[in-house]
Amino acid sequence: MDELPHHYTVEASAAHEGPVMLDSEGLPRIESAPPRQFGGPANLWSPESMLAASVAGCFILTFRAVARASSLAWLNLTCTAQGRLERSEGALRFTEFTLRPKLAIPVGANREKAMRVLEKAEHGCLVSASLRSTIRLEPEVIETPADPPGSVP
């Protein structure tokens, strides 16, 4: 890891109408628009959907690091993040994110350890820790036979 502090720079630009263009050095350009709930086209990433994606993505990346440090045997992980936007303290804000990770572990792996790693990942995620929102974790751990060597998922 590079020495702290880290800095992340994004440039947003827009014309009077149309999408907001998001650029950051070395990354693909992203088109953004308001979500459907605010009259947007519903076919572009919105700041709201990108925030939920950031929470889910950070959770998975944090899980990988914690799982590696914990020597947890696991096969795959998906995570649905649902943000709740409502009026709070006189303004619209996200008050809660519900994370629904679904973790597949090999048959016979330590289920309790897997749950602890999921909880540590939730507590260690720097994106959700930076928000004033409540984070709810609703994990599911399933045992799955490991794919035999040479198989294609």
C-alpha positions in Angstrom: 0.0 0.0 0.0 1.2 3.5 -0.8 1.9 5.9 2.0 -1.1 7.8 3.3 -2.8 10.1 2.5 -4.1 8.9 -0.8 -5.9 11.3 -3.2 -8.5 10.3 -5.8 -9.4 12.9 -8.5 -12.4 12.7 -10.8 -13.5 15.4 -13.2 -17.2 15.8 -14.0 -18.4 17.8 -16.9 -21.8 18.4 -18.6 -23.6 20.5 -21.2 -27.0 22.1 -20.5 -28.7 18.7 -21.3 -27.6 15.1 -21.5 -25.3 13.0 -19.4 -22.6 14.0 -17.0 -19.3 12.7 -18.1 -17.0 11.4 -15.4 -13.2 11.2 -16.1 -10.2 10.1 -14.1 -6.7 9.6 -15.4 -6.1 6.2 -16.8 -9.8 5.0 -16.4 -12.6 4.6 -19.0 -15.0 7.5 -19.2 -18.4 7.0 -17.5 -21.6 8.6 -18.5 -23.9 9.4 -15.6 -27.4 10.7 -15.3 -30.1 11.1 -12.6 -31.8 7.9 -11.6 -35.2 7.0 -12.8 -36.7 8.1 -9.5 -35.5 11.7 -10.2 -36.7 11.7 -13.8 -33.5 10.2 -15.3 -33.3 7.9 -18.3 -32.7 4.7 -16.2 -30.1 3.4 -18.6 -27.0 5.1 -17.2 -25.2 4.9 -13.9 -26.4 7.5 -11.5 -24.5 9.0 -8.5 -26.9 7.0 -6.3 -26.3 3.7 -8.1 -22.5 4.3 -8.1 -22.5 5.0 -4.3 -24.3 1.6 -3.7 -21.8 0.0 -6.2 -18.9 1.5 -4.2 -20.2 0.1 -1.0 -20.7 -3.4 -2.5 -17.3 -3.3 -4.4 -15.4 -2.1 -1.3 -17.0 -4.8 0.8 -15.9 -7.6 -1.6 -12.3 -6.1 -1.9 -12.1 -5.9 1.9 -13.4 -9.4 2.2 -10.7 -10.7 -0.1 -8.0 -9.1 2.1 -9.5 -10.3 5.4 -10.1 -13.8 4.0 -6.5 -14.0 2.8 -5.2 -12.8 6.2 -7.5 -15.3 7.9 -6.6 -18.2 5.5 -10.3 -18.7 4.8 -11.1 -21.3 2.1 -13.8 -19.8 -0.1 -15.0 -20.2 -3.7 -16.9 -17.1 -4.7 -18.8 -14.1 -3.3 -21.6 -11.9 -4.6 -22.9 -8.9 -2.8 -26.1 -7.0 -3.3 -26.1 -3.5 -1.8 -29.4 -1.7 -1.4 -29.3 2.0 -0.4 -32.2 3.6 1.3 -32.6 7.3 0.3 -35.0 9.4 2.4 -35.5 12.7 4.0 -33.5 12.9 7.2 -32.4 15.9 9.3 -34.0 18.2 6.8 -32.3 16.8 3.7 -32.4 13.9 1.3 -29.7 11.4 2.3 -28.8 7.8 2.3 -29.8 6.6 5.8 -29.0 2.9 5.4 -27.3 0.4 3.2 -28.2 -3.3 3.4 -25.5 -5.6 2.2 -26.5 -9.1 1.2 -23.4 -11.1 0.6 -23.7 -14.6 -0.6 -20.5 -16.6 0.1 -19.8 -20.0 -1.3 -17.3 -22.1 0.7 -16.1 -25.6 0.0 -18.0 -28.4 1.6 -16.6 -29.0 5.1 -15.1 -25.5 5.4 -15.5 -23.6 8.6 -18.9 -21.8 8.4 -18.4 -19.9 11.6 -15.0 -18.6 10.5 -16.6 -17.5 7.2 -19.3 -15.6 9.1 -16.6 -13.8 11.2 -14.6 -12.9 8.0 -17.8 -11.4 6.5 -18.4 -9.4 9.6 -14.8 -8.2 9.7 -15.1 -7.2 6.0 -18.2 -5.1 6.8 -16.5 -3.3 9.7 -13.3 -2.8 7.7 -14.8 -1.4 4.5 -13.4 2.1 4.1 -16.2 3.3 1.9 -19.1 2.4 4.2 -17.0 3.6 7.2 -16.8 7.0 5.5 -20.6 7.3 5.4 -23.1 8.5 8.0 -25.4 5.7 6.9 -26.3 2.6 8.9 -24.8 -0.5 7.4 -26.8 -3.7 7.8 -25.2 -7.0 7.0 -27.5 -9.9 6.0 -25.0 -12.7 5.0 -25.6 -16.1 3.5 -23.0 -18.8 3.5 -23.5 -21.9 1.4 -21.4 -25.0 1.0 -20.6 -25.8 -2.5 -18.5 -28.7 -3.9 -15.2 -27.3 -5.3 -14.9 -27.6 -9.1 -12.7 -30.4 -10.2 -9.4 -29.3 -11.7 -9.7 -28.4 -15.4 -13.4 -27.7 -15.2 -14.8 -24.5 -16.7 -17.2 -22.5 -14.4 
